[in-house]
């Protein structure tokens, strides 16, 4: 009898849904901790890399995206090695790849484009080049969410936070999780 309980989990209930719930709770806790961490206690772009990963996790991707979610850093790379930690991480049945793209390079293989502050002047061109495709656009420049970027990170009162532009995400056929949206400082409809 003891073997049977062990094989089925406590009370005969499958542990898969419990494990999934625990995983979601752990990811939300990580995002909350990153959101409440003071930027001077941790390197800013290490926190922003964690945010970037959680943005990928809490986005519903259409099937056409395939088995790899490619995160492209467009322009000068402010992350350094911090973003390399995303390489190979699992997001559901998909894995993350990280590429760096110089301003002007093609973004055709990217599902996530982080537009660095050095390339923000190219934002209209980036948005036009990704229009109609399932591409999550992310930046960390003042006003970028109001200019059409789906998620824009910033530092306010020493804390990393973000704004969400639902219209931009929806036009890319992406759904941002309500759990993610609850943490946004502003949600643009």
PLY file of the C-alpha trace (Angstrom):
ply
format ascii 1.0
element vertex 189
property float x
property float y
property float z
element edge 188
property int vertex1
property int vertex2
end_header
0.00 0.00 0.00
2.85 2.41 0.83
4.29 1.76 -2.63
0.99 2.57 -4.26
0.71 5.97 -2.52
4.29 6.75 -3.47
3.68 5.85 -7.11
0.48 7.87 -7.41
1.41 10.81 -5.23
-0.35 11.91 -2.07
-3.99 10.85 -2.09
-3.71 9.31 -5.55
-3.63 12.74 -7.21
-1.20 13.25 -10.07
1.69 15.54 -9.19
2.00 17.03 -12.72
-0.55 19.85 -12.16
0.99 20.54 -8.74
4.47 20.74 -10.27
3.19 23.08 -12.97
1.55 25.34 -10.36
4.74 25.35 -8.30
6.72 26.29 -11.41
4.38 29.20 -12.14
4.59 30.35 -8.52
8.40 30.15 -8.62
8.58 32.19 -11.84
6.20 34.81 -10.48
8.25 34.98 -7.30
11.41 35.52 -9.36
9.77 38.30 -11.35
8.39 39.92 -8.18
11.79 39.70 -6.48
13.46 41.20 -9.53
10.83 43.95 -9.62
11.32 44.80 -5.97
15.11 44.52 -6.01
16.88 47.83 -5.95
18.91 48.48 -9.10
21.98 49.47 -7.09
21.99 46.12 -5.24
22.18 44.12 -8.49
23.62 45.11 -11.84
20.78 46.73 -13.78
21.13 44.59 -16.89
21.32 41.34 -14.92
17.85 42.22 -13.59
16.68 43.26 -17.04
17.88 39.93 -18.48
15.73 38.16 -15.85
12.78 40.36 -16.84
13.42 39.57 -20.50
13.27 35.83 -19.81
10.06 36.21 -17.82
8.54 38.26 -20.64
9.22 35.28 -22.93
7.75 32.83 -20.40
4.57 34.86 -19.81
3.79 35.38 -23.49
1.54 32.95 -25.36
3.26 32.14 -28.65
1.44 30.92 -31.78
2.34 27.42 -33.04
3.99 28.85 -36.16
6.88 30.12 -34.01
8.41 26.63 -33.87
10.64 24.98 -31.30
13.12 27.83 -30.74
12.41 31.30 -29.40
15.21 33.52 -30.64
15.93 36.61 -28.54
17.78 39.23 -30.57
19.60 42.15 -28.97
19.43 44.91 -31.59
22.11 47.58 -31.48
24.88 47.87 -28.88
24.51 45.09 -26.29
24.02 46.53 -22.79
23.58 43.06 -21.24
27.04 41.62 -21.82
27.18 38.02 -20.61
24.01 38.39 -18.51
21.75 37.73 -21.51
23.83 34.69 -22.50
22.37 32.92 -19.45
19.08 32.67 -21.36
20.67 30.51 -24.07
19.17 27.01 -24.03
16.62 27.72 -21.27
13.32 25.92 -21.70
10.04 27.75 -22.19
7.42 25.02 -22.29
8.44 22.75 -25.16
10.60 25.45 -26.74
14.15 26.54 -26.05
15.66 30.03 -26.07
18.46 31.12 -28.39
20.24 34.48 -28.10
21.59 36.47 -31.05
23.11 39.93 -31.30
22.19 42.07 -34.28
23.89 45.30 -35.29
21.60 48.17 -36.23
20.45 47.58 -39.79
20.85 43.78 -39.72
17.92 41.50 -40.53
15.55 40.50 -37.72
13.80 37.78 -39.76
14.85 34.95 -37.42
13.92 36.79 -34.21
10.84 36.14 -32.07
11.92 38.66 -29.42
13.72 41.88 -30.30
15.29 43.97 -27.54
15.98 47.40 -29.03
18.92 48.90 -27.18
19.04 52.60 -26.34
21.76 53.07 -28.98
19.38 51.84 -31.69
16.16 53.47 -30.49
16.28 55.96 -33.38
15.73 52.95 -35.66
12.52 52.03 -33.79
10.12 52.94 -36.64
12.18 50.79 -39.04
12.31 47.89 -36.53
8.54 48.02 -35.93
7.84 48.18 -39.68
10.17 45.22 -40.27
8.47 43.05 -37.65
4.87 44.09 -38.41
2.48 41.20 -38.97
4.86 38.63 -37.51
4.76 37.12 -34.00
7.64 39.21 -32.64
7.71 40.53 -29.07
9.37 43.94 -29.08
11.12 45.05 -25.89
13.09 48.20 -25.07
14.35 50.23 -22.14
14.00 53.74 -23.51
11.66 56.42 -22.20
8.38 56.51 -24.12
9.07 53.37 -26.18
5.82 51.65 -25.13
3.86 54.67 -26.34
5.74 54.46 -29.65
4.67 50.85 -30.30
7.05 48.61 -28.33
5.14 45.80 -26.57
7.16 45.89 -23.31
9.37 48.73 -22.11
11.60 48.43 -19.05
12.74 51.37 -16.97
14.23 52.17 -13.60
12.01 54.19 -11.27
13.04 55.11 -7.74
15.91 52.65 -7.96
13.71 49.73 -9.08
13.33 48.01 -12.43
9.76 48.16 -13.70
8.00 47.89 -17.05
5.12 49.17 -19.14
3.04 46.98 -21.45
1.45 47.96 -24.76
-1.37 45.47 -25.35
-2.20 46.81 -28.81
1.39 46.23 -29.94
1.40 42.68 -28.56
-1.99 41.86 -30.09
-0.99 43.21 -33.50
1.91 40.73 -33.35
-0.61 37.94 -32.52
0.88 37.56 -29.04
-1.03 37.32 -25.77
0.62 38.69 -22.64
-0.34 36.78 -19.51
-2.61 38.55 -17.03
-0.04 37.60 -14.38
2.55 39.63 -16.26
0.19 42.55 -16.86
-0.61 42.82 -13.14
3.03 43.69 -12.50
3.22 46.41 -15.18
3.36 50.02 -13.99
1.22 50.99 -16.99
-0.86 48.97 -19.46
-1.54 50.76 -22.72
-4.68 49.50 -24.44
0 1
1 2
2 3
3 4
4 5
5 6
6 7
7 8
8 9
9 10
10 11
11 12
12 13
13 14
14 15
15 16
16 17
17 18
18 19
19 20
20 21
21 22
22 23
23 24
24 25
25 26
26 27
27 28
28 29
29 30
30 31
31 32
32 33
33 34
34 35
35 36
36 37
37 38
38 39
39 40
40 41
41 42
42 43
43 44
44 45
45 46
46 47
47 48
48 49
49 50
50 51
51 52
52 53
53 54
54 55
55 56
56 57
57 58
58 59
59 60
60 61
61 62
62 63
63 64
64 65
65 66
66 67
67 68
68 69
69 70
70 71
71 72
72 73
73 74
74 75
75 76
76 77
77 78
78 79
79 80
80 81
81 82
82 83
83 84
84 85
85 86
86 87
87 88
88 89
89 90
90 91
91 92
92 93
93 94
94 95
95 96
96 97
97 98
98 99
99 100
100 101
101 102
102 103
103 104
104 105
105 106
106 107
107 108
108 109
109 110
110 111
111 112
112 113
113 114
114 115
115 116
116 117
117 118
118 119
119 120
120 121
121 122
122 123
123 124
124 125
125 126
126 127
127 128
128 129
129 130
130 131
131 132
132 133
133 134
134 135
135 136
136 137
137 138
138 139
139 140
140 141
141 142
142 143
143 144
144 145
145 146
146 147
147 148
148 149
149 150
150 151
151 152
152 153
153 154
154 155
155 156
156 157
157 158
158 159
159 160
160 161
161 162
162 163
163 164
164 165
165 166
166 167
167 168
168 169
169 170
170 171
171 172
172 173
173 174
174 175
175 176
176 177
177 178
178 179
179 180
180 181
181 182
182 183
183 184
184 185
185 186
186 187
187 188
